[in-house]
Amino acid sequence: MKLVIVYIRPEKLNAVKQALYSKGIYSMSVTNILGCGRQKGFTETYRGVVMEMNLLKKIRIEIGIKDELVDTVIESVKSAAQTGKEGDGMVFVQDIAKAVRIRTGEENL
């Protein structure tokens, strides 16, 4: 099994969910986060004071899936979340040593 971790722009969440749903992938965890990468943030003037906003709002999606679905998930996310600008996001894939469903005791779904 693999854990796919995706960071995207908040406005792309619905498009990514629909792309994953169309491929039959419904299980995911979604978290609102703050972060920065190459985008580096921006400056904003508030009441005459220039403020540097270097932590930007992002969405983190975690999906635990079987190995054979990894490429499907990555392609679905890329096609749905891409705007062509810096800050579109990242996809990370990690190995899962073991997964257990609490209700039934099933392992490595």
SETORNU-871291 format. One record per residue (C-alpha): x, z, y; residue in one letter. Coordinates in pm, 1 decimal, decimal comma. Layout:
N
R          u          w          v   code
R          X          Z          Y      A
...
END
This chain:
109
R          u          w          v   code
R        0,0        0,0        0,0      M
R       97,2      -53,9      360,5      K
R       12,5      111,6      691,3      L
R      -29,0     -142,4      970,7      V
R        2,5       10,1     1318,8      I
R     -115,0     -208,2     1605,6      V
R      -78,1     -149,8     1980,8      Y
R     -302,6     -368,7     2200,0      I
R     -460,2     -391,1     2543,3      R
R     -784,7     -187,9     2568,5      P
R     -991,1     -492,6     2666,1      E
R     -893,0     -667,8     2340,6      K
R    -1029,6     -398,7     2107,0      L
R    -1366,7     -564,9     2040,2      N
R    -1205,8     -904,0     1974,2      A
R     -956,9     -749,7     1728,2      V
R    -1230,3     -553,4     1548,5      K
R    -1443,1     -866,6     1512,2      Q
R    -1144,3    -1065,6     1380,7      A
R    -1075,0     -795,7     1120,0      L
R    -1443,0     -764,3     1025,8      Y
R    -1459,1    -1139,7      966,1      S
R    -1179,8    -1099,5      707,4      K
R    -1360,3     -811,0      534,2      G
R    -1137,6     -536,2      676,2      I
R    -1357,2     -251,7      800,3      Y
R    -1147,8       64,6      758,0      S
R     -937,1      158,3     1058,4      M
R     -854,0      443,8     1293,3      S
R     -856,3      376,1     1667,5      V
R     -687,9      596,3     1928,9      T
R     -657,2      572,7     2308,6      N
R     -293,3      619,4     2407,8      I
R      -55,9      585,7     2703,3      L
R      272,8      401,0     2676,8      G
R      506,6      139,5     2813,1      C
R      740,2     -123,0     2681,8      G
R      867,5     -440,0     2844,1      R
R      565,9     -438,2     3075,1      Q
R      721,3     -133,1     3250,8      K
R      409,4      -48,3     3452,3      G
R      325,8     -113,3     3814,7      F
R      319,9       54,1     4157,1      T
R        4,0      158,5     4332,8      E
R      -62,3      295,1     4680,3      T
R     -293,2      597,3     4692,0      Y
R     -369,9      752,7     5033,0      R
R      -57,7      599,2     5179,4      G
R      172,2      721,5     4902,4      V
R      335,6      469,0     4670,9      V
R      301,7      585,2     4311,0      M
R      475,6      433,1     4011,9      E
R      244,5      399,4     3712,1      M
R      480,7      349,8     3418,3      N
R      251,8      474,3     3141,3      L
R      -24,3      222,3     3079,0      L
R     -345,2      256,8     2880,0      K
R     -320,4      105,4     2532,8      K
R     -511,2      118,9     2205,7      I
R     -347,9      219,2     1875,7      R
R     -513,7       93,8     1557,3      I
R     -402,8      218,1     1214,7      E
R     -507,8       29,0      902,9      I
R     -418,1      132,6      547,6      G
R     -439,3     -177,1      325,3      I
R     -315,5     -335,1        4,0      K
R       10,8     -528,5       24,7      D
R     -152,9     -870,3      -17,8      E
R     -368,9     -822,8      295,8      L
R      -83,2     -750,1      538,5      V
R      -35,4    -1111,0      652,5      D
R     -412,1    -1155,1      695,0      T
R     -429,7     -848,0      920,4      V
R     -129,8     -954,8     1127,9      I
R     -262,8    -1307,7     1183,2      E
R     -610,0    -1177,1     1271,6      S
R     -468,7     -932,0     1526,5      V
R     -232,2    -1188,3     1678,3      K
R     -504,4    -1448,0     1725,8      S
R     -752,7    -1199,7     1874,1      A
R     -521,3     -996,4     2100,1      A
R     -287,7    -1260,7     2241,8      Q
R     -312,5    -1340,8     2614,0      T
R       37,7    -1485,9     2651,6      G
R      142,9    -1216,4     2900,9      K
R      377,1     -920,7     2866,2      E
R      196,5     -615,1     2734,5      G
R       -8,1     -793,2     2465,9      D
R      115,0     -537,2     2213,6      G
R      305,6     -488,1     1890,3      M
R      237,2     -471,4     1516,0      V
R      436,0     -242,9     1284,4      F
R      411,7     -230,5      904,7      V
R      515,3       76,5      702,2      Q
R      511,1      156,2      331,5      D
R      265,1      418,7      207,4      I
R      404,2      621,1      -83,2      A
R       64,7      745,0     -198,0      K
R     -298,6      737,0      -82,7      A
R     -573,1      959,8     -225,5      V
R     -946,5      940,1     -150,9      R
R    -1056,1     1301,2     -109,9      I
R    -1415,0     1253,1     -228,7      R
R    -1338,7     1083,8     -562,0      T
R     -971,6     1157,8     -621,2      G
R     -891,2      784,1     -649,8      E
R     -526,0      707,5     -586,2      E
R     -355,5      406,8     -427,2      N
R     -674,8      226,7     -340,4      L
END
